[in-house]
Amino acid sequence: MASFWRKAQGASSRAALLTVRAARRIVIAIVGGTVLLIGIVMIVAPGPAVLVIPAGLAILGLEFAWARRWLRKVREKSESAARRLAGRSTRT
């Protein structure tokens, strides 16, 4: 009888864990997606899109591999652009 209750408790705790994971994933998707969309709107509207878009990708990257890949590409491109700008000679 005791093993039945242990199994039932284990099943319910696994279900609760899956529910918490799903809820976390949904919240991260909504928050990260919203921040990313706001950043995309800031490309044409006034605002710091260059900062907001990577922030949205970083939030989404907490749960989604595709967002981590995009963030890595954005980081590589920005580092490359920074090196090119640093290598330019200043004209006076």
C-alpha positions as CSV (number, residue, x, y, z in Angstrom):
1,M,0.0,0.0,0.0
2,A,2.8,2.4,0.8
3,S,4.5,1.8,-2.5
4,F,1.3,2.8,-4.3
5,W,1.3,6.2,-2.6
6,R,5.0,6.7,-3.2
7,K,4.5,6.0,-6.9
8,A,1.4,8.3,-7.0
9,Q,3.3,11.0,-5.3
10,G,6.3,10.6,-7.7
11,A,4.0,10.8,-10.7
12,S,2.3,14.0,-9.4
13,S,5.6,15.6,-8.6
14,R,6.8,14.8,-12.1
15,A,3.6,16.3,-13.6
16,A,4.1,19.4,-11.5
17,L,7.7,19.7,-12.6
18,L,6.6,19.4,-16.2
19,T,3.9,22.1,-15.7
20,V,6.4,24.5,-14.1
21,R,8.9,23.9,-16.9
22,A,6.2,24.5,-19.5
23,A,5.0,27.7,-17.7
24,R,8.6,29.0,-17.5
25,R,9.1,28.3,-21.2
26,I,5.9,30.2,-22.1
27,V,6.7,33.2,-19.9
28,I,10.2,33.4,-21.4
29,A,8.8,33.2,-24.9
30,I,6.2,35.9,-24.3
31,V,8.7,38.3,-22.5
32,G,11.6,37.7,-24.9
33,G,9.3,37.8,-28.0
34,T,7.8,41.1,-26.8
35,V,11.2,42.7,-26.2
36,L,12.5,41.4,-29.6
37,L,9.4,42.8,-31.4
38,I,9.8,46.2,-29.6
39,G,13.4,46.2,-30.8
40,I,12.4,45.4,-34.4
41,V,9.9,48.3,-34.2
42,M,12.7,50.5,-33.0
43,I,14.6,50.0,-36.2
44,V,12.2,52.4,-37.9
45,A,10.9,54.2,-34.8
46,P,13.2,56.2,-32.5
47,G,14.9,54.1,-29.9
48,P,17.9,51.9,-29.1
49,A,17.1,49.0,-31.4
50,V,20.8,47.9,-31.4
51,L,20.5,47.3,-27.6
52,V,17.0,46.0,-27.4
53,I,17.1,43.3,-30.1
54,P,20.1,41.5,-28.5
55,A,18.4,41.8,-25.1
56,G,15.3,40.1,-26.6
57,L,17.4,37.4,-28.1
58,A,19.2,36.9,-24.8
59,I,16.0,36.4,-23.0
60,L,14.7,34.0,-25.6
61,G,18.1,32.2,-25.6
62,L,17.4,31.1,-22.0
63,E,15.0,28.5,-23.5
64,F,15.5,28.3,-27.2
65,A,18.6,27.1,-29.1
66,W,17.7,29.1,-32.3
67,A,17.8,32.3,-30.3
68,R,21.2,31.5,-28.9
69,R,22.5,30.9,-32.4
70,W,21.1,34.2,-33.6
71,L,22.5,36.0,-30.6
72,R,25.9,34.4,-31.3
73,K,25.7,35.7,-34.9
74,V,24.7,39.2,-33.8
75,R,27.6,39.2,-31.3
76,E,30.1,38.1,-34.0
77,K,28.9,40.7,-36.5
78,S,29.0,43.5,-33.9
79,E,32.5,42.6,-32.8
80,S,33.6,42.5,-36.4
81,A,32.1,46.0,-37.0
82,A,33.7,47.3,-33.8
83,R,37.1,46.0,-35.0
84,R,36.7,47.7,-38.4
85,L,35.7,51.0,-36.8
86,A,38.7,50.8,-34.4
87,G,41.0,50.1,-37.3
88,R,39.9,53.2,-39.2
89,S,42.1,56.2,-39.2
90,T,40.6,59.4,-37.9
91,R,40.5,62.3,-40.4
92,T,41.0,65.8,-39.2
